[in-house]
Amino acid sequence: MLHTRTFSRVLASLTVLVLTAGGATAQQPRETVIDGLNVATFATGLDHPWSLAFMPDGNMLVTERPGRLRIVDKAGRLSMPVAGLPPLFARGQGGLLDVALDRDFASNRTIYFCFADPVDGGGRTSLARARLSGARLGDMKVIFRQQGPVSTGNHWGCRITPTADGNLFLTTGDHFVHRDQAQNLGNHLGKIIRIRTDGSVPPDNPFVNRAGALPEIWSYGHRNAQGAALEPGTGIYWEHEHGARGGEINILQAGKNYGWPVITYGVDYSGAKIGLGTAREGMEQPVYYWDPSIAPSGMAFYEGDLFPQWRGNMFVGALAGKMLVRLELDGRKVVRETRLLRRLGERIRDVRSGPDGALWLLTDASDGRILRLTPAPQ
């Protein structure tokens, strides 16, 4: 029989293990200071988290790429996986990817999520809507399915951007081996999609009346866009996409061709040249590019009060670069880049400006974390 004090110590240890298995507790956060930022681990135990969305009650939704949607409470504890997801093609880079709240979520509990949808032995990028009720999804409906050759595991895009006019933007990828299809308006590979929240096509989309073009397309010539956001105040739609061994930021405009794979500032993974060079008439130039690539993922404009000097700056996560990038803008130009958190050594999948004024990050790992960034004490 265990001595009473020994039993108490064992019980306390087990309690800590149970709590930390769901996430870092509010009482015992893991913190460090890097680049003048207090980096606190808010939650742990996530398997390759991909996206997060803040709910009005202070909790958040987080996706895990292998196919789980979690509710994370205000203490950093993870719920059991939310029930009601459709079948997923969780292979390679595919699975459950972005999640976004409807603008009227507080009253209608509607969310949107992007996922790799299994079809014909591969997968395609699809977008669904559903109603969140407790830890279950109801009234689930797929409102967009990508048309074109399927992916065997790579380049899904999948960033969702709700707009003030009640529409949704969605990025899609070129599926890696089908990159030439990014120039083909007869499918959805390598395109930016614009639809209504019920999946119908807005009548002012640029290719609605063009023969041979799919009406959901907003812009084309994209590779694999994993970051997109509307700039507060201006409504300008910014996007970034992976290289290959390069990467770029674009301002997305209706009907424009962004060049992939005809023009690019990157090179292939073998070092070989891609396409015809860096410019061609009728194709848009990037606002900014990285060479070599940082592997950008996630994008947010900072809107809080904790970092007043950063208000309006763009933040981008980096996977291969293992850092957080801060970009200062002057109108439609990037005028300065600052690289943060390199000492952290983590692949940053998503970045968000939180309602509490903090910056929030997801780390891309089998034991992924939610990180909360605040100013370090002076």
HUCORVEN-V20914 format. One record per backbone hydrogen bond with DSSP energy under -0.5 kcal/mol. NH is the residue of the N-H (numbers start at 1). CO is the residue of the C=O. Records with the same first field share a line. If there is no record, write none. Layout:
NH: CO, CO
This chain:
7: 3
8: 4
9: 5
10: 6
11: 7
12: 8
13: 9
14: 10
15: 11
16: 12
17: 13
18: 14
19: 15
20: 16
21: 17
22: 18, 19
23: 19
30: 41
31: 29
32: 39
34: 32, 37
37: 34
38: 374
39: 32, 37
40: 38, 372
41: 30
42: 40, 370
43: 370
46: 368
48: 46, 365
49: 363
50: 63
51: 63
53: 61
55: 59
58: 55
60: 72
61: 53
62: 70
63: 51
64: 68
65: 48
66: 47
67: 64
68: 64
70: 62
72: 60, 70
73: 71, 77
76: 73
78: 22
79: 71
82: 69
83: 135
89: 116
90: 88
91: 89
93: 153
94: 91
96: 65
97: 95, 114
98: 158
100: 112
102: 110
105: 102
107: 104
108: 104
109: 105
111: 130
112: 100
113: 128
114: 98
115: 126
116: 95
117: 115, 124
118: 116
119: 122
122: 119
123: 151
124: 117
126: 115
127: 144
128: 113
129: 141
130: 111
131: 138
132: 109, 130
133: 131, 136
136: 133
137: 83
138: 131
141: 129
143: 127, 141
144: 127
146: 125
151: 123
158: 156, 171
159: 225
161: 169
163: 167
166: 163
168: 195
169: 161
170: 193
171: 159
172: 191
173: 156
174: 223
175: 155
177: 175
178: 174
179: 176
181: 178
182: 179
183: 180
184: 181
185: 183
187: 184
188: 147
190: 173
191: 188
192: 219
193: 170
194: 216
195: 168
196: 200
197: 166
199: 196
205: 202
207: 217
208: 205
210: 207
211: 209
213: 210
214: 185
217: 214
218: 192
219: 192
220: 256
221: 182, 190
222: 190
226: 224, 240
227: 240
229: 238
231: 236
234: 231, 232
235: 231
238: 229, 236
239: 250
240: 227
241: 248
242: 224
243: 244, 246
245: 267
246: 244
247: 290
248: 241
249: 288
250: 239
252: 237, 250
255: 218
256: 253
258: 220, 256
260: 221
262: 259
263: 259
264: 277
268: 272
271: 268
276: 262
277: 262, 274
283: 280
284: 257
287: 249
288: 249
290: 247
297: 317
298: 226
300: 315
302: 313
308: 305
310: 307
311: 308
312: 302
313: 310
314: 327
315: 300
316: 325
317: 297, 298
318: 323
319: 295
321: 294
322: 319
323: 318
324: 340
325: 316
326: 338
327: 314, 325
328: 336
330: 333
332: 330
333: 330
335: 328, 333
336: 328
338: 326
340: 324, 338
344: 341
345: 341, 342
348: 318, 346
349: 347, 362
350: 362
352: 360
354: 352, 358
357: 354
359: 373
360: 352
361: 371
362: 350
363: 369
364: 347
365: 363
368: 46, 365
370: 43
371: 361, 369
372: 40
373: 359
374: 38
376: 36
